[in-house]
Amino acid sequence: MNTSEHIHFIGIGGYGMSAIARVMLEMGFTVTGSDVASQELTEKLVAKGAKVYIGHTAEQVHGADIVVYSTALSKDNVEVVEAEQLNIPVLHRSQMLARLLNERKGVAVAGAHGKTTTSSMIALVMEKCGTDPTYIIGGEIMNVGTNAKAGQGEHVVAEADESDGSFLQYHPWIGVVTNLEADHLENYNSDFEQLKGAYVQFLNQVREDGVAVVCADDENIRSILPQLKSSITTFGIKTDAEYMASEIVLGDRKVTFVLSHYEEKLGTVELSVPGLHNVYNAMATIIVCLKSGIPFASIAREILEFNGAKRRFQVISEKDGIIIIDDYAHHPTEIEATISAAKATGKRIIAVFQPQRYSRTFFLLDAFSRAFSEADEVIITDIYSPAGEKQIEGVHSSKLVELIVQNSNSTARYIPTKEMVLEDLKKRVVSGDVILTMGAGDIWKVGSELAKDLNNL
């Protein structure tokens, strides 16, 4: 890669795009970009030396050697059209990331859930243990306040996104799959077998000197194991695996377990993040770090310091016996895991969920309806739909509420807007409550505004 190049990012403010842009800046590239609005991530890039335009115009790609875009971008974007007319190479975000990840010891983390937390854990432990990795994460690591860094070490840690098949650009040294579920089927012809096939291809692209690290407890992962040609390392809790967790103690915003490699007990692992799902995330992290030559004792010491990633069970406020927690959970399995982790506080759980995408709600409607059984109260808002997605007839949050009442939680209520949810919570929240906001859209604003209101009081 030639660091004298000028790279222009269209949609530079997104987590994935901003992370790559930050790494390119730190490596010495000239970086420009555009987005529809200024926000925290774009401001951080400007502070680093990037030039960021607000709005899209054709002239903004002039002088660029490479133009980078993301899946969320419209194909007729004026900057893309101009770059193509000027014969400037136009690369998808994953192709740009592949240039970084494939030329070093790439650690690519894929899966329906846990990608951001696991890749953040790996990056932090490697950083604290002195390997100086490059990392590109889809969420901010709370300990360091950023989602990306250009390191001098041989490792590149990144999320591998299956949603649009872009993870097939990667040929990692270690390929991690945390779990495999039927999501994003709108991009796989509504065929789960096609999605499974993409995972098989991803894992078979692991380098010959590398390894595929996969969760043996996941039945869908087990179903594809016979098709894998790469070296495989498995981890699990319930199913026999190379690495096993036992003596698990789930506490209030913490977890303890014992990790074994075959018959050998490696030792006790303590986490400062809650939930059984984080035991799996931690096991994947530990295996990757062991494969990278870091001693178990060092890993166990540093993983305890991991405080989570932004919007992953993020404690927004804790005041007067009221805890406000925000989480990116947007899939039924994630919702169940997040509510279960919140229950360990011993408080009353008010779960506020904003569904994201009509297509996901359509495909997973029944599973969503069964995901809220452990909550004490449930509030469902209108579906958050990205620009350009077509509404599906009959798919509506009020229908989801009917099914939740029928299948898992009789308290479920439909409150259409964030503003209405906020007003409802202001009137009813009391000491001993946990307000849990969940979703991949902008539902986090409810928790943020509620926290401000409580602090003012």
BELSULPE-V104298 format. One record per run of one state. SS is the DSSP state (@ for helix, = for strand, . for the rest). FROM is the first residue (numbers start at 0). TO is the last residue. Records with the same first field share a line. If there is no record, write none. Layout:
# BELSULPE-V104298
SS: FROM-TO / FROM-TO
This chain:
# BELSULPE-V104298
.: 0-4 / 10-13 / 27-28 / 35-38 / 48-49 / 54-56 / 61-64 / 69-76 / 85-87 / 101-103 / 110-113 / 128-132 / 141-144 / 149-153 / 159-164 / 169-172 / 177-183 / 187-190 / 204-209 / 215-217 / 227-230 / 236-241 / 251-252 / 261-262 / 271-274 / 291-294 / 303-307 / 309-312 / 319-320 / 327-330 / 343-346 / 356-356 / 363-363 / 369-375 / 384-395 / 407-411 / 414-416 / 428-431 / 438-442 / 456-456
=: 5-9 / 29-34 / 50-53 / 65-68 / 88-91 / 104-109 / 133-140 / 145-148 / 154-158 / 173-176 / 210-214 / 231-235 / 242-250 / 253-260 / 263-270 / 308-308 / 313-318 / 321-326 / 347-355 / 376-383 / 412-413 / 432-437
@: 14-26 / 39-47 / 57-60 / 77-84 / 92-100 / 114-127 / 165-168 / 184-186 / 191-203 / 218-226 / 275-290 / 295-302 / 331-342 / 357-362 / 364-368 / 396-406 / 417-427 / 443-455
